[in-house]
């Protein structure tokens, strides 16, 4: 007695190769628009090719990787996929610029349970747009359709970026001195950090974030504002050979954990919280989550997305350049000798 079996295909298991090919065709133009001198070849190869620029004496490659975190949960649940690509790029390139490195190229990883071409195209367009803002090239990526690992509507993102800096121009905090000023550059919102707590506060409120209005804007729009990219503003300072002694990208851990990462052992950052004009979205989170100041500054950027530590003599020049690049720097405090107080950071005032 003979038996017949149905011939199974990859599509039967939940993976549609044709959808992947369709996506590649759909994103080609957006990817190409992000290209800068140095890109060799096009999309579809096994690796992205990039030729290092000429003129460097001691070129050092700087690399970084990051994701968007649970901000994606809100993006997926509310069909707001347009700007999370910029979030992905920003979280990587803002880390690179801290060491003085100019971002060169970027790669993304997009993983999902069921590849929806329209959603993926929207997300990757946001990545390409973010790369243009950072003046780096999107040279490739990977799209992984993994049924059983993710629910059908869910997706996750990871980004990888490589930049370049002269060895003798690396910014590592070693030049920070007693008396240096601490400047803060304003954020565009929570950026891509603290969203597990944000989502918890929203859940406790019992109201849809679309229906919560803060000074005429919905809470959803405020928390989903794309992460600000600081690359061009900071390069404008470095390109005229004005020295920045240290920088800190204010991500997870907030001011309290990120600033000490760039300080020499014997120095302390004194921050006056009264100088920070806490944006309305953080005021809402603070009030509705009953979040105290220590927890707030440890979890969120509180309106400051990047910190620069500079010699006071450079304040006028740095401020002028930042203003020309639509930045409004805030003097947060100064660097002092730690003496008996071994804490690398000290706060006065309140939010």
C-alpha positions as CSV (number, residue, x, y, z in Angstrom):
1,X,0.0,0.0,0.0
2,X,1.5,3.3,-1.1
3,X,1.1,6.6,0.7
4,X,1.5,10.1,-0.6
5,X,2.9,13.1,1.3
6,X,2.4,16.8,0.5
7,X,5.6,18.4,-0.6
8,X,6.4,21.2,1.9
9,X,8.0,24.5,0.9
10,X,9.9,27.1,2.9
11,X,6.8,29.3,2.6
12,X,4.7,26.6,4.3
13,X,6.9,27.1,7.3
14,X,6.3,30.8,7.4
15,X,9.2,32.2,5.4
16,X,8.5,34.0,2.1
17,X,11.7,34.5,0.2
18,X,9.8,36.4,-2.5
19,X,8.8,39.0,0.1
20,X,12.5,39.4,1.0
21,X,13.3,40.0,-2.6
22,X,10.5,42.5,-3.0
23,X,11.8,44.4,0.0
24,X,15.2,44.7,-1.5
25,X,13.7,46.2,-4.6
26,X,11.5,48.5,-2.5
27,X,14.4,50.0,-0.5
28,X,17.1,50.4,-3.2
29,X,16.4,54.0,-3.9
30,X,16.3,55.1,-0.2
31,X,19.5,53.3,0.5
32,X,21.2,54.8,-2.6
33,X,20.2,58.3,-1.4
34,X,22.2,57.8,1.8
35,X,25.5,57.0,-0.1
36,X,28.5,59.2,0.3
37,X,31.9,59.2,-1.3
38,X,33.7,56.0,-0.4
39,X,30.8,53.6,-1.0
40,X,31.7,50.9,-3.5
41,X,29.1,48.7,-5.2
42,X,25.4,48.5,-4.5
43,X,22.8,46.7,-2.5
44,X,22.6,42.9,-2.8
45,X,26.2,41.8,-2.3
46,X,27.5,39.6,0.5
47,X,29.2,42.5,2.1
48,X,29.1,46.3,2.0
49,X,32.2,47.9,0.6
50,X,33.6,51.2,1.7
51,X,36.9,52.8,0.7
52,X,38.6,54.8,3.5
53,X,39.0,58.5,2.7
54,X,42.4,59.9,1.9
55,X,44.3,62.5,3.9
56,X,44.4,60.8,7.3
57,X,47.8,60.4,9.0
58,X,46.9,57.9,11.7
59,X,43.4,56.7,11.0
60,X,41.6,54.8,13.7
61,X,38.3,53.0,13.1
62,X,35.7,53.4,15.8
63,X,32.7,51.0,15.9
64,X,29.4,50.8,17.7
65,X,26.2,48.9,17.9
66,X,22.9,49.4,19.6
67,X,19.1,48.9,19.2
68,X,15.9,50.8,19.9
69,X,14.7,48.9,22.9
70,X,11.1,48.7,24.0
71,X,10.2,51.9,22.2
72,X,9.5,49.5,19.4
73,X,6.6,48.1,21.4
74,X,4.8,51.4,21.2
75,X,5.8,51.8,17.5
76,X,4.3,48.4,16.7
77,X,1.2,48.7,18.8
78,X,0.3,52.2,17.4
79,X,1.6,51.6,13.8
80,X,4.2,54.4,14.2
81,X,7.1,52.9,12.2
82,X,8.3,56.0,10.4
83,X,10.9,57.3,12.8
84,X,12.3,54.3,14.7
85,X,14.9,53.9,12.0
86,X,16.3,57.3,12.9
87,X,16.3,56.2,16.5
88,X,18.4,53.2,15.5
89,X,21.0,55.3,13.6
90,X,21.1,58.0,16.3
91,X,21.8,55.5,19.1
92,X,24.9,54.4,17.2
93,X,26.3,57.5,15.6
94,X,25.9,59.6,18.8
95,X,28.1,57.1,20.6
96,X,30.7,57.3,17.8
97,X,30.9,61.1,17.8
98,X,31.7,61.1,21.5
99,X,35.2,59.9,20.7
100,X,35.5,62.5,17.9
101,X,34.9,59.9,15.1
102,X,33.1,60.9,12.0
103,X,30.6,58.1,11.1
104,X,31.3,56.5,7.7
105,X,28.9,53.7,7.1
106,X,26.0,51.9,8.8
107,X,24.4,48.4,8.6
108,X,21.0,47.3,10.0
109,X,19.5,44.0,11.2
110,X,15.7,43.7,10.9
111,X,14.2,40.6,12.5
112,X,10.5,39.7,12.4
113,X,8.0,36.8,12.6
114,X,6.3,37.6,9.3
115,X,7.9,40.0,6.8
116,X,5.5,42.7,5.9
117,X,7.1,44.6,3.1
118,X,5.3,47.9,3.7
119,X,6.3,48.0,7.4
120,X,9.9,47.0,6.7
121,X,10.2,49.5,3.9
122,X,9.0,52.3,6.2
123,X,11.4,51.3,8.9
124,X,14.4,51.1,6.5
125,X,13.5,54.4,4.9
126,X,13.8,55.9,8.4
127,X,17.2,54.3,8.8
128,X,18.3,55.7,5.4
129,X,17.0,59.2,6.4
130,X,18.8,58.9,9.7
131,X,22.0,58.1,7.9
132,X,21.6,61.2,5.7
133,X,21.2,63.3,8.9
134,X,24.5,61.8,10.2
135,X,26.2,62.1,6.8
136,X,27.0,58.4,6.7
137,X,26.1,55.7,4.2
138,X,23.7,52.8,4.7
139,X,25.8,50.1,2.9
140,X,23.8,47.0,3.7
141,X,21.9,45.0,6.3
142,X,20.1,41.8,7.0
143,X,16.4,41.0,7.0
144,X,15.5,37.8,9.0
145,X,12.1,36.3,8.9
146,X,11.8,34.0,11.9
147,X,8.4,32.5,12.5
148,X,8.2,31.0,16.0
149,X,10.8,33.5,17.4
150,X,8.6,36.6,17.0
151,X,4.8,37.0,16.8
152,X,3.6,37.9,13.3
153,X,3.4,41.7,13.9
154,X,6.5,42.1,15.9
155,X,10.0,43.1,14.7
156,X,13.3,44.0,16.3
157,X,16.1,46.2,15.2
158,X,19.9,46.4,15.7
159,X,22.3,48.8,14.1
160,X,26.1,48.7,13.5
161,X,28.2,51.8,12.6
162,X,31.8,52.4,11.8
163,X,33.5,55.8,12.0
164,X,37.0,57.3,11.6
165,X,39.2,59.6,13.7
166,X,42.8,60.6,13.7
167,X,44.6,58.8,16.5
168,X,46.0,62.1,17.9
169,X,42.4,63.6,17.9
170,X,40.7,60.9,19.8
171,X,38.5,62.3,22.6
172,X,38.7,60.1,25.6
173,X,38.4,62.4,28.6
174,X,42.1,62.5,29.5
175,X,42.2,66.2,28.8
176,X,39.4,67.1,31.3
177,X,40.7,69.6,33.8
178,X,39.5,71.2,37.0
179,X,37.4,74.2,36.1
180,X,36.1,72.9,32.8
181,X,32.5,73.7,31.9
182,X,29.8,71.1,31.4
183,X,27.5,72.0,28.5
184,X,24.2,70.2,27.8
185,X,22.6,69.9,24.4
186,X,18.9,69.5,24.5
187,X,17.2,66.3,23.6
188,X,14.1,65.8,21.4
189,X,12.3,63.8,24.0
190,X,13.1,60.5,25.8
191,X,15.0,59.4,22.8
192,X,15.3,55.6,23.0
193,X,15.8,55.0,26.7
194,X,13.5,54.3,29.7
195,X,10.6,53.0,27.6
196,X,9.9,50.1,29.9
197,X,9.2,52.6,32.6
198,X,7.3,54.9,30.2
199,X,5.1,52.1,29.2
200,X,4.5,51.2,32.8
201,X,3.4,54.7,33.7
202,X,1.1,54.7,30.7
203,X,-0.4,51.4,31.8
204,X,-1.0,52.7,35.3
205,X,-2.7,55.8,34.0
206,X,-5.3,53.5,32.2
207,X,-5.5,56.0,29.3
208,X,-4.3,55.5,25.7
209,X,-1.2,57.7,25.1
210,X,-3.0,59.0,22.0
211,X,-5.6,60.5,24.3
212,X,-3.3,62.1,26.8
213,X,-2.6,65.7,25.8
214,X,0.4,67.7,27.1
215,X,0.3,71.3,26.0
216,X,-1.7,70.4,22.9
217,X,0.4,67.4,21.9
218,X,-0.4,63.8,22.5
219,X,1.8,61.9,24.9
220,X,2.3,59.3,22.2
221,X,3.8,61.8,19.7
222,X,6.0,63.3,22.4
223,X,7.6,60.0,23.5
224,X,7.9,58.7,20.0
225,X,9.8,61.8,18.7
226,X,12.9,60.5,16.9
227,X,16.2,60.5,18.8
228,X,18.2,63.7,17.9
229,X,21.4,63.2,15.9
230,X,24.2,65.4,17.1
231,X,26.9,64.5,14.6
232,X,26.8,67.6,12.3
233,X,26.7,70.0,15.3
234,X,29.7,68.5,17.0
235,X,31.7,68.0,13.8
236,X,31.1,71.7,13.1
237,X,33.1,72.4,16.3
238,X,35.8,69.8,15.7
239,X,36.3,70.8,12.0
240,X,37.6,74.2,13.0
241,X,40.0,72.6,15.6
242,X,38.2,73.8,18.7
243,X,39.0,71.3,21.4
244,X,36.3,69.4,23.2
245,X,37.8,67.7,26.3
246,X,35.1,65.1,26.7
247,X,31.6,64.2,25.6
248,X,28.9,61.9,26.9
249,X,25.9,60.6,25.1
250,X,23.1,60.6,27.6
251,X,21.4,57.2,27.1
252,X,20.5,54.5,29.5
253,X,21.7,55.5,33.0
254,X,21.0,59.1,32.3
255,X,23.3,61.9,33.5
256,X,24.3,60.1,36.6
257,X,25.9,57.1,34.9
258,X,27.1,58.5,31.5
259,X,29.1,61.6,32.5
260,X,31.4,59.7,34.9
261,X,32.4,57.4,32.1
262,X,34.5,60.2,30.6
263,X,36.0,61.6,33.8
264,X,39.6,61.1,35.1
265,X,39.6,59.4,38.6
266,X,40.4,62.5,40.6
267,X,37.7,64.8,39.1
268,X,34.1,65.3,39.8
269,X,31.2,66.7,37.8
270,X,29.1,69.2,39.7
271,X,25.7,69.5,38.1
272,X,23.1,72.1,39.1
273,X,19.7,70.5,38.2
274,X,18.1,74.0,38.5
275,X,19.7,74.8,35.1
276,X,17.7,72.1,33.4
277,X,14.3,73.2,32.1
278,X,12.5,69.8,32.4
279,X,10.4,69.3,29.3
280,X,6.7,68.8,29.8
281,X,6.8,65.1,28.8
282,X,9.2,64.3,31.6
283,X,7.1,66.4,34.0
284,X,4.1,64.3,33.1
285,X,6.0,61.0,33.6
286,X,7.4,62.3,36.9
287,X,3.9,63.3,38.2
288,X,1.9,60.3,37.0
289,X,4.6,57.7,37.8
290,X,5.4,59.3,41.2
291,X,9.0,59.2,40.1
292,X,11.6,60.9,42.4
293,X,14.5,63.0,41.1
294,X,17.2,60.3,41.6
295,X,15.2,57.7,39.7
296,X,14.3,60.3,37.0
297,X,17.9,61.3,36.3
298,X,19.0,57.6,36.4
299,X,16.4,56.5,33.9
300,X,15.9,59.4,31.4
301,X,17.9,62.1,29.7
302,X,15.6,64.7,31.3
303,X,15.9,66.9,28.3
304,X,19.7,66.7,27.9
305,X,20.8,64.3,25.2
306,X,24.5,65.1,24.9
307,X,27.0,66.6,27.2
308,X,30.2,68.5,26.2
309,X,33.0,69.3,28.6
310,X,35.1,72.2,27.5
311,X,37.7,74.8,28.6
312,X,35.9,77.9,29.7
313,X,38.0,79.9,27.2
314,X,36.2,78.1,24.4
315,X,32.7,78.8,25.6
316,X,32.0,81.8,23.3
317,X,33.3,80.0,20.2
318,X,31.5,76.7,20.9
319,X,28.2,78.5,21.7
320,X,28.3,80.4,18.5
321,X,28.9,77.3,16.4
322,X,26.2,75.4,18.2
323,X,23.7,78.2,17.8
324,X,24.5,78.3,14.1
325,X,23.6,74.6,14.0
326,X,20.3,75.1,15.8
327,X,21.5,74.0,19.2
328,X,20.9,75.9,22.4
329,X,23.6,74.7,24.9
330,X,22.9,74.9,28.6
331,X,25.7,75.4,31.2
332,X,24.9,72.5,33.6
333,X,27.9,73.0,35.9
334,X,31.6,72.5,36.1
335,X,34.4,70.0,36.8
336,X,36.1,70.2,40.2
337,X,38.7,68.2,42.1
338,X,36.9,65.4,44.0
339,X,39.1,65.7,47.2
340,X,37.5,63.7,50.0
341,X,34.3,63.1,48.1
342,X,35.0,60.1,45.9
343,X,31.7,60.3,44.0
344,X,32.4,61.1,40.3
345,X,29.2,63.2,40.1
346,X,27.4,65.5,42.5
347,X,24.0,67.1,42.0
348,X,22.6,70.3,43.5
349,X,19.2,71.9,43.0
350,X,16.2,69.9,41.8
351,X,14.2,69.1,38.6
